[in-house]
Amino acid sequence: MAEILTSSDADLRRAGALLRAGELVAVPTETVYGLAANAFRDDSVRRIFEAKARPFIDPLIVHVHSLEQAGTLADVSHPFVKKLADAFWPGPLTLVLPKKSCVPDAVTAGEPTVAVRMPAHPLMRKILRAADVPLAAPSANPFGYVSPTTARHVQDSLGTRIAWIVDGGPCVCGVESTIVFVADEPRLLRPGVITREQLEAVLGVPVTAGKGHMEKLAEAGTPRAQLAPGMLKKHYSPRAVVRLFDFGGNPPDVSSAAGTAAAVFQSRETAEKFRAAGEGTPRVFWLSETGELADVARAVFSLLRELDAAGFAEIFIEKSPDFGVGVAVNDRLSRAAAK
């Protein structure tokens, strides 16, 4: 099994040295755990795809410790880059920018753009400094499965495929970064903790949201390179069947499957009301004591993994209210539930 590295300076320096030398190391970020490799080494990047069984049409996010380092990978001259970096970096925001020739095509699925992020997790920032190279790092899980938010999650799903995992504790965001295509007319490619409204307030222009051309191709099953990760129709999926129901509603009648189904609500209060009123209902769970959306986002992947490990065949989940980080939660849930 993979060796767990701690938060000690010695272990973080070791992780940096391993990455610089071309090894794979699972690392903590504030969003989810990532499987990192030296972004300048094509052979190392390709090992990420092998370990995850990830298709090469799905590009990777490259993590940097500074805007200056981002400039070694991409054209950062667009005025929106500095505005967004000043407002949200380090943090859970990824920018899709024109790439430089030094970036291997495996990182970008052969596209002329590269996705770049400056993470905020203090251990990840130390690892980036120790490695002294940009790190390509998708989520540290088998492709398409629920993203990991603890080192244990990584150990459970990739522990026999990789050699090292840095334990940085539970992720504070719990969902992947917001992704923005930077242009005169910026586009939101994936929602996250940083919302479209926050982006628009900083940029002073509308940020287009919704499905673009590349995502529609992906949903049609067309084997084309993606502009950014997280755009495939089915993703973040447990082995159990996921079924969604509207916020404030109840799951459909599942009495016939009561022993193999779980019902998940946004708040404990709602869950307990449902449990008190029902007979022959599935086991009941909640994502947050109060329904606070930040708590929901932090818990959603972890609970999906827990219910999957418990052997539930079906998971019925109440959608979040569709605002703020709830947009990101609903995006992940809709992909988890896709057929």
Backbone torsions as a table, in degrees:
resi	resn	phi	psi	omega
1	MET	NA	158.3	179.9
2	ALA	-60.6	145.2	175.8
3	GLU	-81.8	134.6	178.2
4	ILE	-89.5	122.2	175.3
5	LEU	-96.8	146.7	-175.3
6	THR	-95.3	-174.2	178.4
7	SER	-87.0	7.8	179.1
8	SER	-66.0	150.7	179.6
9	ASP	-58.2	-37.3	-179.3
10	ALA	-63.8	-43.7	-179.9
11	ASP	-69.3	-35.6	179.0
12	LEU	-69.1	-38.1	175.0
13	ARG	-64.3	-38.9	177.8
14	ARG	-62.8	-44.8	178.1
15	ALA	-59.4	-43.7	178.9
16	GLY	-61.6	-42.5	-179.7
17	ALA	-65.9	-41.1	177.7
18	LEU	-60.5	-44.6	-179.2
19	LEU	-65.7	-43.9	179.0
20	ARG	-60.0	-33.9	-178.8
21	ALA	-81.2	-4.1	175.4
22	GLY	106.5	4.0	179.1
23	GLU	-82.2	164.4	174.1
24	LEU	-96.4	137.5	176.4
25	VAL	-140.4	130.4	173.4
26	ALA	-79.2	133.6	-171.0
27	VAL	-131.8	151.0	177.9
28	PRO	-85.0	142.7	166.5
29	THR	-132.0	174.8	179.8
30	GLU	-73.0	-16.3	-178.9
31	THR	-90.5	-76.0	174.1
32	VAL	-140.2	170.8	175.6
33	TYR	-73.0	142.0	-179.8
34	GLY	-116.2	155.3	173.9
35	LEU	-103.4	106.7	-166.4
36	ALA	-100.2	150.9	173.6
37	ALA	-151.2	158.0	175.2
38	ASN	-59.4	115.3	-173.5
39	ALA	-68.2	-16.9	180.0
40	PHE	-88.6	-7.7	-177.8
41	ARG	-105.4	108.8	-178.0
42	ASP	-58.7	-40.1	-178.1
43	ASP	-64.4	-39.2	179.5
44	SER	-69.1	-42.6	179.1
45	VAL	-60.5	-41.5	-179.6
46	ARG	-65.1	-28.2	176.8
47	ARG	-68.2	-28.5	173.8
48	ILE	-60.1	-48.5	-179.0
49	PHE	-61.7	-37.8	178.9
50	GLU	-66.6	-46.6	-177.7
51	ALA	-63.5	-37.0	-177.3
52	LYS	-90.4	-10.2	-169.7
53	ALA	55.2	45.3	-176.2
54	ARG	-95.6	135.1	177.6
55	PRO	-70.1	146.0	-177.3
56	PHE	-71.9	-7.4	176.1
57	ILE	-76.6	-9.6	-175.9
58	ASP	-103.1	107.7	-173.6
59	PRO	-71.8	169.2	-177.5
60	LEU	-110.2	155.1	171.2
61	ILE	-90.6	136.4	177.5
62	VAL	-104.5	128.9	-176.1
63	HIS	-100.2	137.1	-176.7
64	VAL	-131.8	161.9	-179.9
65	HIS	-99.8	-4.6	-177.7
66	SER	-160.9	161.6	174.6
67	LEU	-64.7	-34.6	177.0
68	GLU	-60.4	-43.5	178.6
69	GLN	-67.0	-36.0	175.4
70	ALA	-57.5	-34.8	179.5
71	GLY	-67.1	-16.2	174.6
72	THR	-77.2	-16.0	-177.1
73	LEU	-105.1	-32.5	-166.2
74	ALA	-144.6	162.4	172.6
75	ASP	-78.7	111.6	-177.6
76	VAL	-106.0	20.9	-172.2
77	SER	-80.6	-17.5	-179.6
78	HIS	-61.7	133.3	-176.8
79	PRO	-58.7	-25.1	178.8
80	PHE	-67.5	-26.3	-178.7
81	VAL	-62.3	-49.0	-178.9
82	LYS	-65.8	-39.8	178.6
83	LYS	-59.2	-46.6	-178.2
84	LEU	-70.6	-39.9	179.2
85	ALA	-64.8	-42.3	179.0
86	ASP	-62.5	-35.3	-176.1
87	ALA	-83.9	-35.3	-166.4
88	PHE	-127.3	-6.3	178.2
89	TRP	-104.1	140.7	-7.5
90	PRO	-69.4	143.3	-177.8
91	GLY	169.1	-176.2	-171.6
92	PRO	-84.9	53.0	178.6
93	LEU	-128.8	128.1	176.4
94	THR	-110.8	135.0	178.8
95	LEU	-111.8	130.4	176.3
96	VAL	-95.9	118.5	-170.0
97	LEU	-132.0	160.4	174.0
98	PRO	-61.0	130.3	-174.7
99	LYS	-87.9	161.1	172.8
100	LYS	-97.5	160.9	-171.9
101	SER	-65.6	-18.3	-179.1
102	CYS	-72.2	-13.4	-177.8
103	VAL	-83.9	121.2	179.8
104	PRO	-60.0	145.3	179.3
105	ASP	-61.2	-27.6	179.4
106	ALA	-61.6	-30.3	179.3
107	VAL	-67.6	-36.8	-168.8
108	THR	-110.1	10.0	-176.2
109	ALA	57.5	30.1	178.2
110	GLY	76.8	2.9	-179.8
111	GLU	-81.0	159.8	-178.3
112	PRO	-82.4	8.8	179.9
113	THR	-121.1	158.2	176.7
114	VAL	-132.8	140.5	178.7
115	ALA	-91.2	126.1	-172.7
116	VAL	-128.6	139.1	178.5
117	ARG	-142.5	145.5	172.2
118	MET	-109.7	100.8	-174.9
119	PRO	-71.5	157.8	-177.7
120	ALA	-101.0	-16.3	-176.5
121	HIS	-58.3	126.5	-174.4
122	PRO	-60.9	-35.4	178.7
123	LEU	-70.8	-40.6	177.7
124	MET	-62.9	-36.6	179.1
125	ARG	-66.9	-37.7	176.5
126	LYS	-67.3	-38.6	178.3
127	ILE	-64.4	-42.9	177.9
128	LEU	-60.5	-41.0	178.2
129	ARG	-66.1	-41.8	-178.9
130	ALA	-67.4	-39.1	179.2
131	ALA	-70.5	-36.7	-179.3
132	ASP	59.2	27.4	171.7
133	VAL	-141.3	151.3	173.7
134	PRO	-62.8	147.0	-176.3
135	LEU	-118.2	117.8	171.2
136	ALA	-75.7	130.0	-174.5
137	ALA	-155.5	95.7	167.8
138	PRO	-78.3	178.6	179.2
139	SER	-61.9	144.4	-173.0
140	ALA	-89.5	69.4	-178.8
141	ASN	-153.0	160.4	172.7
142	PRO	-57.2	142.9	-175.1
143	PHE	-55.5	131.4	175.9
144	GLY	88.6	-14.0	-178.0
145	TYR	-86.0	172.8	-177.7
146	VAL	-60.8	135.1	-177.6
147	SER	-66.7	149.2	-178.2
148	PRO	-90.5	137.3	177.7
149	THR	-120.9	6.0	172.1
150	THR	-141.3	161.4	176.0
151	ALA	-61.9	-34.7	178.6
152	ARG	-61.6	-39.5	176.6
153	HIS	-58.0	-43.1	179.9
154	VAL	-64.8	-45.4	179.9
155	GLN	-58.7	-41.7	-177.6
156	ASP	-63.4	-38.0	-171.6
157	SER	-104.4	-25.2	-178.6
158	LEU	-126.1	5.3	-172.0
159	GLY	-60.2	-24.3	178.2
160	THR	-95.4	-2.8	-177.3
161	ARG	-107.1	-16.5	-179.7
162	ILE	-129.6	166.8	-172.8
163	ALA	-104.8	-23.0	-173.7
164	TRP	-140.0	139.8	175.2
165	ILE	-134.3	127.5	173.8
166	VAL	-91.4	123.4	-179.6
167	ASP	-89.2	110.4	178.6
168	GLY	-112.6	17.6	-178.9
169	GLY	80.9	179.1	179.1
170	PRO	-64.8	144.3	178.6
171	CYS	-71.9	138.5	-173.9
172	VAL	-83.1	-23.2	178.1
173	CYS	-91.1	-50.8	175.2
174	GLY	89.8	-14.9	172.4
175	VAL	-128.3	157.7	-175.3
176	GLU	-65.8	166.3	-174.2
177	SER	-65.4	153.1	166.5
178	THR	-65.0	137.6	178.1
179	ILE	-119.6	128.5	-179.3
180	VAL	-123.8	128.9	169.6
181	PHE	-82.8	117.6	-174.5
182	VAL	-86.6	121.2	178.0
183	ALA	-162.1	175.7	177.4
184	ASP	-57.8	-32.3	172.4
185	GLU	-114.4	86.0	-174.3
186	PRO	-64.7	153.1	-175.5
187	ARG	-131.4	133.7	176.3
188	LEU	-85.0	111.2	-178.3
189	LEU	-89.8	-31.8	177.3
190	ARG	-147.5	126.7	178.1
191	PRO	-74.3	154.4	178.6
192	GLY	-154.4	-158.6	-179.3
193	VAL	-63.7	-35.9	173.3
194	ILE	-81.6	119.7	-169.5
195	THR	-90.6	164.7	177.2
196	ARG	-60.4	-38.0	179.9
197	GLU	-63.4	-38.8	176.9
198	GLN	-65.9	-40.1	178.5
199	LEU	-62.9	-45.3	-178.5
200	GLU	-65.3	-35.5	179.0
201	ALA	-64.2	-35.8	-179.9
202	VAL	-77.6	-42.0	-174.3
203	LEU	-83.7	-27.4	-178.8
204	GLY	75.9	15.2	177.7
205	VAL	-137.7	160.1	176.6
206	PRO	-65.2	144.5	172.9
207	VAL	-112.1	115.0	-176.8
208	THR	-69.6	132.8	175.9
209	ALA	-119.6	168.7	178.3
210	GLY	107.8	178.5	-172.7
211	LYS	-78.5	126.9	176.6
212	GLY	-97.5	-175.1	-175.7
213	HIS	-59.0	-46.0	-176.4
214	MET	-65.1	-39.3	-179.8
215	GLU	-67.5	-38.8	178.3
216	LYS	-63.7	-37.7	175.5
217	LEU	-62.4	-41.5	179.9
218	ALA	-62.7	-42.7	-179.3
219	GLU	-66.8	-27.9	178.0
220	ALA	-79.6	-4.1	179.6
221	GLY	84.5	10.0	-179.8
222	THR	-72.1	124.9	-176.5
223	PRO	-78.0	71.4	-179.1
224	ARG	-114.7	151.1	176.6
225	ALA	-60.1	144.3	178.9
226	GLN	-93.5	153.1	178.7
227	LEU	-75.9	-27.9	-178.5
228	ALA	-157.2	159.6	176.8
229	PRO	-69.6	161.8	176.2
230	GLY	78.9	17.3	-177.2
231	MET	-106.1	-2.5	178.6
232	LEU	-73.8	148.8	-174.3
233	LYS	-61.1	-46.7	180.0
234	LYS	-106.7	125.1	-174.7
235	HIS	-164.9	167.2	175.6
236	TYR	55.6	34.1	-167.0
237	SER	-103.0	131.4	169.8
238	PRO	-75.4	173.3	174.9
239	ARG	-69.2	-33.5	177.9
240	ALA	-65.3	153.6	173.9
241	VAL	-74.5	128.9	178.8
242	VAL	-103.2	129.9	177.5
243	ARG	-127.8	133.8	-176.1
244	LEU	-101.8	149.7	170.2
245	PHE	-136.0	158.8	-170.0
246	ASP	-66.9	149.4	175.6
247	PHE	-58.7	131.4	-178.8
248	GLY	85.9	-3.2	-179.8
249	GLY	-103.3	-169.4	177.4
250	ASN	-120.1	153.4	175.0
251	PRO	-63.7	156.6	176.9
252	PRO	-64.2	171.4	-178.0
253	ASP	-63.0	114.8	-179.5
254	VAL	-122.8	23.8	-175.1
255	SER	-59.3	-33.1	-178.9
256	SER	-70.6	-20.1	-179.4
257	ALA	-113.3	24.2	-171.3
258	ALA	-56.6	-35.9	-176.7
259	GLY	-76.5	-17.5	-176.2
260	THR	-116.9	6.1	-176.5
261	ALA	-116.7	148.8	174.1
262	ALA	-121.4	143.0	174.8
263	ALA	-114.6	126.5	-175.5
264	VAL	-118.3	127.2	179.8
265	PHE	-113.4	161.8	179.8
266	GLN	-65.9	-41.7	-174.7
267	SER	-125.3	156.6	177.4
268	ARG	-62.9	-41.3	-177.9
269	GLU	-58.7	-46.8	-179.4
270	THR	-64.8	-41.3	-179.9
271	ALA	-62.1	-43.0	-176.9
272	GLU	-71.1	-32.4	175.1
273	LYS	-64.3	-42.6	179.1
274	PHE	-64.4	-43.2	-178.5
275	ARG	-65.2	-40.4	-178.8
276	ALA	-66.5	-28.8	-175.3
277	ALA	-88.7	-15.8	-169.6
278	GLY	-105.2	157.0	171.2
279	GLU	-130.0	141.0	-177.9
280	GLY	66.2	21.1	-178.3
281	THR	-86.7	165.7	177.9
282	PRO	-70.5	171.1	173.7
283	ARG	-65.9	145.0	-169.1
284	VAL	-115.1	136.9	-179.0
285	PHE	-136.9	166.7	177.6
286	TRP	-140.8	156.0	-177.1
287	LEU	-93.8	-22.1	-176.3
288	SER	-151.9	146.0	175.1
289	GLU	-60.3	-40.6	-172.9
290	THR	-112.5	-10.5	-173.7
291	GLY	89.1	6.2	177.1
292	GLU	-57.4	126.4	-171.2
293	LEU	-64.2	-34.0	177.8
294	ALA	-63.3	-37.9	177.6
295	ASP	-68.3	-39.9	178.4
296	VAL	-60.3	-48.5	-179.5
297	ALA	-60.9	-39.2	-178.3
298	ARG	-66.3	-29.1	-172.1
299	ALA	-98.7	-17.9	-164.4
300	VAL	-64.0	-46.5	-178.5
301	PHE	-68.8	-38.8	-179.5
302	SER	-62.9	-42.7	-179.9
303	LEU	-68.4	-39.1	176.9
304	LEU	-58.0	-42.7	178.2
305	ARG	-64.8	-42.0	-179.4
306	GLU	-61.7	-44.5	-178.9
307	LEU	-69.6	-36.1	176.7
308	ASP	-63.0	-44.9	-179.9
309	ALA	-65.1	-29.1	-180.0
310	ALA	-75.6	-10.0	174.6
311	GLY	93.2	12.8	177.1
312	PHE	-64.8	138.9	178.8
313	ALA	-86.1	-29.8	179.9
314	GLU	-133.2	141.0	176.4
315	ILE	-126.7	114.6	176.7
316	PHE	-96.3	124.0	-174.2
317	ILE	-125.7	130.3	173.9
318	GLU	-71.9	129.4	177.2
319	LYS	-68.1	155.0	174.8
320	SER	-76.9	158.6	167.2
321	PRO	-59.3	141.4	-169.1
322	ASP	-88.0	61.4	173.3
323	PHE	-150.8	163.3	179.9
324	GLY	56.2	-141.1	-179.9
325	VAL	-69.4	-13.5	173.9
326	GLY	-58.4	-30.3	176.5
327	VAL	-61.6	-43.0	179.3
328	ALA	-67.3	-42.4	178.7
329	VAL	-60.3	-45.7	-179.2
330	ASN	-65.7	-34.4	175.5
331	ASP	-60.6	-47.2	-179.4
332	ARG	-65.9	-40.8	-179.1
333	LEU	-66.4	-38.6	-179.3
334	SER	-65.0	-35.8	178.5
335	ARG	-74.6	-36.3	176.9
336	ALA	-63.2	-32.5	-176.7
337	ALA	-89.9	-8.8	-175.8
338	ALA	-66.2	148.8	178.5
339	LYS	-96.0	NA	NA
